[in-house]
Amino acid sequence: MSRIQGRADVVIVGGGVIGSAAAWRLAERGRSVVLLEQFDPGHRHGASHGSSRIYRQAYDGEFYTGLAARALPLWRALEDTTDTPVLTLTGAVDHGLPAALAAKANALAALGIPHELLDPVEAGRRWPGIRFDTRVLHHPDAGRLHADRSVQALNRAAADAGADIRHGVAVHGIGSTATGVEVVTDGKTIPAAHVVVAAGAWTRSLIADAQLDAVPELPRLRTTQEQPAHFLPLTADDWPSFVHHRGAGLAGEGIYGLGSDDGIKIGEHGTGPVVDPETRDYTPDSAGVARLVDYAEAWLPGVDLDSVTADTCLYTTTPDSNFVVDRVGDVTVAAGFSGHGFKFAPVIGELVADLADGTTRTFEAFRFGARQAVAAR
Ligand SMILES: Cc1cc2nc3c(=O)[nH]c(=O)nc-3n(C[C@H](O)[C@H](O)[C@H](O)COP(=O)(O)OP(=O)(O)OC[C@H]3O[C@@H](n4cnc5c(N)ncnc54)[C@H](O)[C@@H]3O)c2cc1C
């Protein structure tokens, strides 16, 4: 790994999946990149740890569907570069609310992405671990990402391309200088032409304290402690990733799930308590875990209910669930991934690299300040 001395082209604050992907894409372009992450590799304090994240292309509109499709070859490129498998295509199924299925089927159809609608009997025959009572949307180019392996591979690919990846280094301040920006760590100031803030739940406080000529106008970022649960599967079938949308048979906001190295993971989307990342308790809420066990009892005949374990993880959510990826002056912010950002990381890394290079403007939905929201489910 190279140790960059003096002024870097880009300093990235945050070594979660987004900062790591940005480091990879920038270093591949020959930029001198320093990535600063406050915790050790593999830490569990942010949003990017664990054994699984859903990779799916079915969204309610063409915007995120198209971005997800663009991410697939980049994930494959990462696997090739690092010789590390990160993405397993198992297919994905959506069931429940018919309007949710129709919107997703329309977006897939508009972009020519293979998909099919199945009746519940056929779906139950194919995926016996799940109970279905509505039509089911299946698309095969979906599955699961191994979260920890993905972040490790992104860091390795970035380092192999020349990035200087430093763990255990907290950034305390960001400020403008006559020729760019500087980032302040314990006892050190690192000058750069550009800084990328990909600090997850810590983004708002870092930006609020920054001494910048041009200040990013962030939307409200709400940090919640979420608590997915894992159950051991009763059979060895490979599970699809799935989203059960609120509908006739299901109250609440719906449930997502997928197979993983730790068993079948399920979770509610964004229902956890608001927390401060510095003071949260890491304790799963027992009422929330009980709701997931009740759900599994009703809808997942293929899991062992007694094997439940729960973990915590952070969502940083914008009011419209669209991401914030934009540049002002010498600062790009990539944050607010609203509980669905992992799958897009290499595409966001490309966008961040384009913004840092000054070769593009961001998407309308990702802008600082007032913006036009698009469907983000
Ligand atoms: C339970 C759960 C399930 C999810 N499921 C899915 C899914 O199925 N599919 C999907 O696509 N997405 C999913 N997501 C969302 C996805 O995981 C996140 O959108 C993504 O991980 C966000 O990454 P990030 O890099 O922005 O944030 P983080 O991973 O939190 O990274 C930010 C990093 O910045 C570091 N940092 C902060 N401040 C400083 C500082 N001052 N100095 C140095 N370093 C600093 C932090 O330590 C942290 O490592 C899920 C999230 C959760 C919590």
PDBQT file of the ligand as one rigid body, heavy atoms in Angstrom, charges set to zero:
ROOT
HETATM    1  C1  LIG A 401     -29.989  -3.528   8.841  1.00  0.00    +0.000 C 
HETATM    2  C2  LIG A 401     -29.642  -2.954   7.512  1.00  0.00    +0.000 A 
HETATM    3  C3  LIG A 401     -30.005  -3.627   6.364  1.00  0.00    +0.000 A 
HETATM    4  C4  LIG A 401     -29.712  -3.104   5.120  1.00  0.00    +0.000 A 
HETATM    5  N1  LIG A 401     -30.059  -3.814   4.008  1.00  0.00    +0.000 NA
HETATM    6  C5  LIG A 401     -29.710  -3.358   2.794  1.00  0.00    +0.000 A 
HETATM    7  C6  LIG A 401     -29.954  -4.149   1.657  1.00  0.00    +0.000 A 
HETATM    8  O1  LIG A 401     -30.475  -5.265   1.776  1.00  0.00    +0.000 OA
HETATM    9  N2  LIG A 401     -29.574  -3.679   0.440  1.00  0.00    +0.000 N 
HETATM   10  C7  LIG A 401     -28.984  -2.455   0.299  1.00  0.00    +0.000 A 
HETATM   11  O2  LIG A 401     -28.684  -2.072  -0.845  1.00  0.00    +0.000 OA
HETATM   12  N3  LIG A 401     -28.719  -1.681   1.377  1.00  0.00    +0.000 NA
HETATM   13  C8  LIG A 401     -29.062  -2.102   2.609  1.00  0.00    +0.000 A 
HETATM   14  N4  LIG A 401     -28.787  -1.374   3.721  1.00  0.00    +0.000 N 
HETATM   15  C9  LIG A 401     -28.216  -0.030   3.551  1.00  0.00    +0.000 C 
HETATM   16  C10 LIG A 401     -26.729  -0.035   3.339  1.00  0.00    +0.000 C 
HETATM   17  O3  LIG A 401     -26.105  -0.985   4.165  1.00  0.00    +0.000 OA
HETATM   18  C11 LIG A 401     -26.217   1.392   3.608  1.00  0.00    +0.000 C 
HETATM   19  O4  LIG A 401     -26.932   2.280   2.752  1.00  0.00    +0.000 OA
HETATM   20  C12 LIG A 401     -24.734   1.533   3.361  1.00  0.00    +0.000 C 
HETATM   21  O5  LIG A 401     -24.006   0.556   4.074  1.00  0.00    +0.000 OA
HETATM   22  C13 LIG A 401     -24.279   2.930   3.774  1.00  0.00    +0.000 C 
HETATM   23  O6  LIG A 401     -22.868   2.984   3.689  1.00  0.00    +0.000 OA
HETATM   24  P1  LIG A 401     -22.057   4.271   4.096  1.00  0.00    +0.000 P 
HETATM   25  O7  LIG A 401     -20.677   4.048   3.630  1.00  0.00    +0.000 OA
HETATM   26  O8  LIG A 401     -22.795   5.495   3.645  1.00  0.00    +0.000 OA
HETATM   27  O9  LIG A 401     -22.147   4.347   5.701  1.00  0.00    +0.000 OA
HETATM   28  P2  LIG A 401     -21.280   3.591   6.813  1.00  0.00    +0.000 P 
HETATM   29  O10 LIG A 401     -21.117   2.161   6.489  1.00  0.00    +0.000 OA
HETATM   30  O11 LIG A 401     -21.865   3.925   8.137  1.00  0.00    +0.000 OA
HETATM   31  O12 LIG A 401     -19.852   4.244   6.662  1.00  0.00    +0.000 OA
HETATM   32  C14 LIG A 401     -19.526   5.519   7.161  1.00  0.00    +0.000 C 
HETATM   33  C15 LIG A 401     -18.134   5.398   7.744  1.00  0.00    +0.000 C 
HETATM   34  O13 LIG A 401     -17.625   6.680   8.035  1.00  0.00    +0.000 OA
HETATM   35  C16 LIG A 401     -16.812   6.549   9.185  1.00  0.00    +0.000 C 
HETATM   36  N5  LIG A 401     -16.644   7.870   9.780  1.00  0.00    +0.000 N 
HETATM   37  C17 LIG A 401     -17.635   8.650  10.217  1.00  0.00    +0.000 A 
HETATM   38  N6  LIG A 401     -17.122   9.800  10.722  1.00  0.00    +0.000 NA
HETATM   39  C18 LIG A 401     -15.786   9.720  10.597  1.00  0.00    +0.000 A 
HETATM   40  C19 LIG A 401     -14.721  10.600  10.950  1.00  0.00    +0.000 A 
HETATM   41  N7  LIG A 401     -14.960  11.770  11.511  1.00  0.00    +0.000 N 
HETATM   42  N8  LIG A 401     -13.471  10.209  10.665  1.00  0.00    +0.000 NA
HETATM   43  C20 LIG A 401     -13.224   9.015  10.054  1.00  0.00    +0.000 A 
HETATM   44  N9  LIG A 401     -14.203   8.139   9.728  1.00  0.00    +0.000 NA
HETATM   45  C21 LIG A 401     -15.471   8.485   9.986  1.00  0.00    +0.000 A 
HETATM   46  C22 LIG A 401     -17.603   5.593  10.056  1.00  0.00    +0.000 C 
HETATM   47  O14 LIG A 401     -16.821   5.017  11.060  1.00  0.00    +0.000 OA
HETATM   48  C23 LIG A 401     -18.125   4.596   9.050  1.00  0.00    +0.000 C 
HETATM   49  O15 LIG A 401     -17.259   3.493   8.889  1.00  0.00    +0.000 OA
HETATM   50  C24 LIG A 401     -29.046  -1.860   4.997  1.00  0.00    +0.000 A 
HETATM   51  C25 LIG A 401     -28.653  -1.179   6.154  1.00  0.00    +0.000 A 
HETATM   52  C26 LIG A 401     -28.933  -1.720   7.398  1.00  0.00    +0.000 A 
HETATM   53  C27 LIG A 401     -28.485  -0.976   8.617  1.00  0.00    +0.000 C 
ENDROOT
TORSDOF 0
